[in-house]
Amino acid sequence: MKFLSIVIPSFNSESYIQQCLDSLLVGRDDELDVIVVNDGSTDRTSEIAHEFADKHPFVRVVDKENAGHGSGINVGIKLAQGLYFKILDSDDLLDKEGLIHLLDVIKVQNEKGNNPDLYLADYGSFYEEDDNVPQAVISFKRHMKKIEDVVTWEGLPRVGISDFFMIHMTYVRTALLKEINIPLLEKTFYEDNQYLFYVIKNTKTLYYLDKGIYKYTVGRKGQSISLENMAKKYDHQYRVKKAVIDHINIDEYNAMSKPLKWHIRHELFKMSVLVYFYTYIGKGKERHLQYKDLYKYFKESNPEMYRIWKHHSPSWLLWLQIPCIRHLMTIIGYKIFAKRKGWK
């Protein structure tokens, strides 16, 4: 049985996709369903992936025109055959021991008839030249009432103000993603926050794995987390926030359990901070006006959720900063956050 589908959206990844694929060779080919989505690469990405797939039949390769990371995930969800679904960026790795543990747990829980909507696991940030020593480990362990067990949102207490779900932590029940059936934005960076919001909103049961699995490569030039890309692609965060604003309504929110409502507000807070952060990491009056327009859109298109966000979210306090120091404070905030996440 295919317990896990892994989609690898890939664009001009010839320098690292081989290593990415090699990290999946754990002797469990019959349980893995790997889909490499070549997003219009102009280098040898497709060739390398096809050569690997020829040797390892549990790997499929899809070649398509360039439409961005989100489009690769959309294709992967449609084609996925595994019980669970994982997004693996082509410049990252999975820890082999951690992957084996995940497959073992999924198998045991499936035999018991327990298939939680979401598995959570730690991830680490690693430099390319040393993928054995993490620069930082992002973990939810201290927040969990139960470890290696199925829980509901009532079993996950409120987390710290700077603790957030990250896409690298998540392994989602494939049928749930197919049921959600809302495509991610194409040709847009940072759509992982859109994906996470959809997953969290529709998740009812979770299972925390006491094992690090995802190995996030940092320090590579041109990454989406670089200051240069953040300043250049700030409006991509606006697109993501708008998509989320359009996705949730007051009736859905009111029907949620109290703990899930809190996590939904926490996700809205996270995206609000990111929008502010990406706006003021650069300079210019146009950015400021676009930022104001986004929240005008939120207030007018989804007024009930806007009131809830403003009442419960401390992110509006960012407006109390003196305009002339917003850029400086954002730069300082980036350096603090990047150090904590192991980006620097």
N, C-alpha and C positions, 0 to 999 in steps of 0.2 A: 504493500500500500504506500502511496505517496503521502507522507506526513507533512512535508514542507515544500512549498514552492518558493523559489528565490528568484526575483527578477533583478537583472543587472542592467539599468539604463546606461548606455555607453556612447560617448562621443569623443572621437580622437583619443582613444585610450590605449594606443599600442604600447606605451611605455610601462603600463602596469596591469593590464587586464589578465595577462598570463598568471601573475602572482595572485590576483584576486580569485581566479578560477582554481588555481592549485590549492587554495585554502579550503576548498569544498571537498577535496579528496579525502574522505574519512572512512572509506570502506562501507558506505551505506547507500550505494547508488540506487538501490531499489526503493529507498524511502525519500529520495530527493528528486525534485522537479525544478531544474534550473533553466531560466529563460533569459538569454542575452538579447537585449533589444538594441541593435545598432542604429543610432539616431542620425543617419546620414553622414557618418564619419568619412573623412577624406584621406585617412591614413590606413594602416594595416589592421585596424581594430577588427573589422569583419573577417578578414583572412585568418587572424589568430584565433578568433572565437570559433570559426567553422572547423579549423584544424583540431581544436580541442574537442568539439562536439563529435567529430568523426571517430575519435578514440574513446569517447565517453558518452554513450547513448542517452544518459539521463539529462544531457544538456541539449537545449534547442536554441537556434539562432534565428532571430527575426531581423531582416534588413528593411528599413523604411526611410522615408524622407525626414529631414531634420524638422522637429517640432518642439524640442525641449524635453527636459527631464520628466515633467509631468506627463507628457504624452507617452513616454516609455513605460511609466507606471500604469497608465490606463490600458495599454496593450497587454502588460503583464497580468493585470487583474482579469481581463477577458480570457486569457489563455491558461491561467493557472489551474492545475489539476490537483494540487496538494491540499491537505486538510487545513493547513495554515499558510500564511503568506508573509514573505519578508522582502524588504527592499534593501539591496546591497549596492552601494555606489561602486563603480568600476575601479576606483583608486583606493578602496578600502578592503578589509579582510574580515573573515570570521575566524575566531579562535577554534581550532579543531576539537579540543577537549570540551569546550563550551557547546559547540554544535552537537557533539555526540550526546552530551547530557540533555540538551533540549529534545533531541529525537527520542531518547529513552523516556523522558517524562511524557511527551505527547503520546507515545505508544501505550504507556501504562494507563494514563488518564483516559485514553480512547477506549481501552479494553474495559475500564470501569464505567464507561458511559458518561464520563465527565469531559466535556470539550469546552473549556472556558472561551469566552469571546476574545480574550487578550492575554497573551503571555508577556511578562515584563522581565527584562534582564539588564544587568549593568553593562556599561560600555566604557572603553578607555580611549584616550587620545594618545596617539603614537607618532613619533617622527619616522619618516620613511626609512631612514638609515638604521633604525633600531626598533623593530616591531615587537620586541620582548619586554621593554621597559616603558610602562605607561607614564606619560607626563601628568595625567590626571585620570581618575576613575569617577565616573558619574553613577551614583547609586541611590536607590530608593529604599534600601534595606532598613534604615533607621525609621522609616515612616510606616513600615508594614506591621500590622498586628499578627499576621500569619505569614510564614515563609514556606515555600514549597507546598502550597495548598490553595485550593480554590476559594476565593472570597468575592463578596459583592462590594459595591462602593462603600457600604457601611463598614467594611473591613479595611478600608484605606483612609486613615485620618487626614486631616488637612495638612498640607506640606508647607514648608517655609516659603516666604515671599519670593525667594530667588530660586526655588526648586520647581522645575517644570518637566512634564513629559517631553521626551525627545524621540524623534523617529527611530533613532538607532536602538532604542530600548525595546521596540515593539515587534511582536509576532502575532498577527491578527488572523482570526478564523476567516478563511477564504470566502465561505458562504455569506458571512456578514458583509464583506466588501462588495460582493456581487449583489446583495440585497440593497445596499445603500445606493449603488448604481448612479453615482453622481461623478462625472469625469473631473479630474483635476485640471487646473488651468494649463494651457500649453504656452510654450515660449515665455515662460515666467519662472524666475528664480524664487526660492523660498516657499514653494508650494507645499513643502513638507508640513508647514503649520496648518494649511488647509486640510491636508490628509489626516493629521492628528486630531483636529477638531471634529471631523466627521466620525472618526473611530471612537473617540471618547464619548461623544454624544449618543452613540448607538451601542456602546458596550454595557453589559449588565454584570458579567462575571470576569474576574481577573485571576491570574496565577503568577506569583513572583518566584523567579528562579534565582537561587543563591549562587550564581555563576556569571562571570563576565563572558560575553560572547562576541560582541561587535568591536572591531578594532578600527577606529576612525583615524585616518592619516591626516596629520596637520603639518604645517610648515611648507607646503607646496605652493609655488607661485601661481597666482591667478585663481585661487580658491574663492568660493562665494563668501567666505568669512573674512577675507582680506579687507583692510580699510578702503583700498582703492575700489573694489567691487561694491562694497556697501555704499560708498558715496555716489558711485555711478548708477547703481540699480535701485536706488531708494524707492522709486515709484512702483517697483515690483511688489514691495510690501503693501502698498496701497491696494493693488489688485487683489492680493490675498485677503486683506482685511475686508474689502468689499464683498468678496465671494462668501466669506463667513457671515457677514451681516445679512446677506440675502438668504442664507441657508437656514437660519434659526428664527423661530417666531415665538411669541409669548405663550401660545397654547402648548407648544412642545416643552417649553421651559417649565411651565406650571405643572405639567404632568410628570416631571422628573422627581426622583427622591431628593431629599434635602442635601445629602453628601454630594450627589452628582451635580446639583445646582451650583454648589460651591466650586467644584472643579471646572465647570463651564465658565463661571465668572473668572476663575483664576486663568483660564486659557485666554479669555478676552483681555484680561489685564496684561498677560504676556505679549499678546499681539499689539496692544496699545503702546506698550513700552518700546517694542521693536520698531513700530512705525515712527515714534518720536525719535528714537535713537538713529535710525537710518536717515531721517530727515535732516537732523542737525549735526550729523557726522560731516556733512558738507556745509557750504554756505550759499546764500542767495535768497532774495525776497520771494522768488517764484516757489521755492520749496515751502516757505512759510504759508503762502497762499494756498498751495495744494493741500497742505496739512489741514488748514482750516476748512477747506471744501470737503475733505473726507469726513470730518466729524459733522459737518452740516448735512451731508448725505446720510450718515448714520441716524442723526436726529429726525430727519424728515421721512426716511424710508422705513425705519423700524423704531418708532418712538417709544414703545413700551420697553423693548430691550435696551434702548439707549438710556432710559431713566434707571433701569436696574444696573446697567454698567456704571453710570455716573454715581449712583448712590453707594455702590459696594466697592468700586475700584479706586485705589489711591493714585492711579496713573494721572488723573486730572490735576494732581498737585504739581506735576511737572510744569504746568503753565505758570506757576508762581515764580519760576526762575526768571531772572531779568533777561530779556531777549539777547542782550549783547554777550552774555556768558554761556548761552546754551551750547554753542559749538565747543567751547573749552571743557565744559562739564561732561559733554558726551565723549570727547576724546579720553578724558580721565576715566570715565565709566567703562569705556571699551578696554582700556589697558587692565583695569581691575578684573573685569569679566573674563578677558582672554587668558589672563594668568590662572584664574580659577579653573577654567575649562581645559587648560593645557595647550592652548593655541600658540603660545609664545614660549 
